[in-house]
């Protein structure tokens, strides 16, 4: 009996006039009676009964649903109409019936193959994350031509069905397909280009490198790299394709910072291929101004490595020449943690499936944190892929993940994209608590003048420096007066302490052992900013000295200890004036900030925030819940200011439910809009079900009578100020403006523009 599958076009946002009918009972007979012919595409999940026994019925049903969805999506895309029908005789097999002429420009055989490849790639990531393996779909095709007599319709149709099944059992010779000829033409004419996606240092919010992503010709089935490489594997042209991709990636890459990286995807079977020559890659790098140190070979873990010993030795060979190694899709493939530990990659890339629900999934968070620690312990860095939202990025930063990649930072582009403004402004959760400067001390006040050495100084000279000056912990290396390197004494001793260390470095310049990417800061940078940058460095450099510059030239150095001692002292002093509930500055800090704004002689705006009906809520639900609402509005104000404001904006807590922001005038209304919208939505979670449903609460007012009161709302008053106004004048105007705001029911904001 036919098991008929309903098409679910709505899930794909297709036009509403598409036919969503499906066959029931004799409907299939009606179809074959009313068409002259049917094109039949057949798809079957290979070894489904065995796989179902291994992974269970729930897994099997999920896979079938994904494939049904994939067939329907491919049908709409390739057939360009909605007249096709999908049904199944048995579990794990699907028939697509198309009563129209094929408009895809491909034969039925090629169309079936194209569907197969795309659907396999559609489910690949999810299946690898679930089972550590991929699934195979067998495809076949046939045509049904209606006969003149009804008694032969069913036998003819069933015969066509059987032919499609038989086709699927035979391995199709794809070498004779037009698709394979198109692929060979792409290889022959090198019709592959590269798009680049940033890999971001999450702590510093700077681009660490770019992954090169292959793209085939526009409007071609081989536009997708998945289709490209699938065909390359089947035709035995994997090495040729990767060579073309590598050449395209390097030649189009352009200039980069000395320490940034280009990540090149390499199939593990390619890297052990005798034709894979590091010499060829080195020639390419020289031609386009890159070095082996800029290149990371990114090897996917999804493919098995038959001769692991040879593979590891080959990797060691390339690493000795300066290339770096990344393991892609860690945790989802064949090798496992033991083989990753044996390879000791410079980077581990975690599959995007672990990012899903990272904000709420304790399991996924535990996995990410484990991989972060694991990467550090083997001397590498973790890259998490698939970061698409701000909340996912914040979660990764909170967990200490080293590097991130995904649409939130930038989409792949032909010209190396920069980070989005949203990505540049994202902050860790602890940083959102208070984003203003604690003391604003410039780092020049802490800098110590130092001697320096030129870039060609021999190593033994530096060794003598440290021996003669016992208190010296670092030496700065300069070129024409500009700092270009740093030597920490402990690091030099590490290089020289080996059996042949002294002999090895006797005749070498200091560049062979110096850190060529030390932290450089301008002398006017605040202590807070410098400490943030210092702590964002790699762990093995976290306590190295910081070089202070003036107009790009060496000014002095600051030790991390001196920096943190100064910051801690300032924090203790400022903590005396902070609100104990929210941790935000109190009245003293607010006055100091307004006075600072007056001195810089620039217009600024003050936003006063006050909660309406808060006293009734406090009396009804208790002080503990009242404190939760104060914390809620505090976090919303902080979030909105960080999201839409600037780094110089200030947030203070006067006391109770009163808050103050000191910000730039042009962002005030956008910040208020964000606060009112967010608070209106989230405050509902502070009420019981009954009050939530009613939209009001019952309580005693200030006169002692019991009445119905609206839910707590926030009133915001924007006061635009000029530098010549006094604190007294600002206070008077603010009181009048707050009264106006509170006279308006619900979440609202008002603005006084008389001073502008």
Order of alpha helices (4+ residues) and beta strands (2+ residues): beta-alpha-beta-alpha-alpha-beta-beta-alpha-beta-alpha-alpha-beta-beta-alpha-alpha-beta-alpha-alpha-beta-alpha-beta-alpha-beta-alpha-beta-alpha-beta-alpha-alpha-beta-alpha-beta-beta-alpha-alpha-beta-alpha-beta-beta-alpha-alpha-beta-alpha-alpha-beta-beta-alpha-alpha-beta-beta-beta-alpha-beta
